[in-house]
Amino acid sequence: MEPLASKIRPKNLSEFVGQDHLIGGNKPLCIAIKQKHIFSFVLWGPPGVGKTTLARIYAKSLNADYYELSAVSAGKDDIRQIVDLSDKGTGTLLGPKILFLDEIHRFNKAQQDFLLPYVESGRLILIGATTENPSFEIIPALLSRMQVFILNKLSDDEIKKIIKRTEYKINKEAVAWLVSFSGGDARQVIALIENTYSLFKKIDIENLKNTLQSKFLLYDKKGEEHYNTISAFIKSMRASQPDSALYYLSRMLEAGEDPKFIARRMVIFASEDVGLALPTALVVANDVFRACETIGMPECGINLAHGVVYLSQAPKDRRAYEAYLKAQIDVKEHGNLPIPLEVRNPTTKLNKDIGYGKNYKKYTDKDLRPDKIKNKKYLIR
């Protein structure tokens, strides 16, 4: 039997819900689809907001041979097979050859390098879908040949429209509960509605909650639990509790969290929370991130554990971070204040010795900031 999500999936832009900044009148994807522009692009956004559906609508508008792969399970051979089919003219249509690669961030550097010549030559039109920042996850050479479109989480009203499209009888209270539960993820809501009806033949709040209890929900990588878990992880390191931090690390990794996401947070933590108390913490955190890039799971879990214990036990000093925040406030409040003459770039009598104190000793006690903010203290010494 056809799944509910497939039954109600939009077949054209007029049926699509959400992402008006991309598919509304005179918006980029709307124009691309209507005018049949051929180009590779990345759809970046949270789960359940229409990335796959938009890719299919775009491919249909071009009368394209369309292939879907998931980067979780696909490899070079799968891509090579698609290209070979295209080159031999064994596709079903006369249009371009489009590859939709879901979770493109799961492809490693070598796999992305393998895609590059096909995208560059136009033998494949690539549409990547990702929940992660493409700037971090897609190699620059490939990303430079692709347009990035950012998709937003669906609003409450948009989720309500999608619930209505399921055509199940659902009372107002249950609809409100589903909207609250969704977190802007339509796919999650549709699956819950379908499973609840299958189990109970009636959709109300009690049955929805009972259906949820039948699922294993250790950790939703993009839901509230995701943010709660990473928050607990950071706060445990901040509280110098390595056992707690290791527990939350393990919980994320066992649930399939991307280790690079965790490592990035550790790099931030090394400067934000450890900071001046132990500057080498940033070196360790960066090396852990690099290990996650080059080694991957499951072995890089050991590197993460090493870094977590190190950062948890490190002394903490947030002065540099807090001073930076204070400086930001002045920049935003006062804008581009005139830079004092003695520290401007052209050499003048005023600045000829600035920056070269004898033997790098302090060469001036004068505050070198613009007059309006002189002598304000950012860094607590």
Buried (B, 14 or more C-beta within 10 A) or exposed (E): EEEBBEEBBBEEBEEBBBBEEBBEEEBBBBEBBEEEBEBBBBBBBBBBBBBBBBBBBBBBBBEBBBBBBBBEEBEEEBBEEBBEBBEEEEBEEEBBBBBBBBBBBBBBEEBBBBBBEBBBEEBBBBBBBBBBBBEEBBBEEBBEBBBBBEBBBBEEEBBBEBBEBBEBEBEEEBBEBBBEBBBBBBBBBBBBBBBBBEEBEEBBBEBBEEBEEEEEEEBBBBBEBBEEBBEBBBEBBBEBBBEBBBBBBBBBBEBEBBBBBBBBBBBBBBBBBBBBBBEEBBEBBBBBBEBBBEBEEEEBBEBBBBBBBBBBEBEBBBBBBBBBEEBEEBEEEEEEEEEBEBBEEEEEEEBEEBEEEEEEEEEEEEEEBBEEBEEEEBEEE
